[in-house]
Amino acid sequence: MGSDDPKQLFKVLGCEGKGSFGSVFKASNLQTAEVVAIKVLTVLPGEQEDMKSVLTEINFLRTCNHPNVVRFSGCYYTGNE
């Protein structure tokens, strides 16, 4: 598809849960048909401490390699939602 827009890459199948930082959705990768989990986070302007926490989580997940931990495959920043 050649798009970096996650809305063009994934089809949301349903909401799996909500937390303090955002929501987790079950989705299908439109290129591979793989079922994935997507965590959608909202960081409001001026909440830089929240953004630091998000980046820390992303960096941690990128290093995880365990069968009981969801595999990290990428992230997107849209800046407008």
Protein Blocks (a to p, Z undefined) as FASTA:
>chain_A
ZZabfklmpccfbdfbdcfkbccdddddfklopacddddddddehilmlmmmmmmmmmmm
mmgccfkbccdfbdcdehlZZ
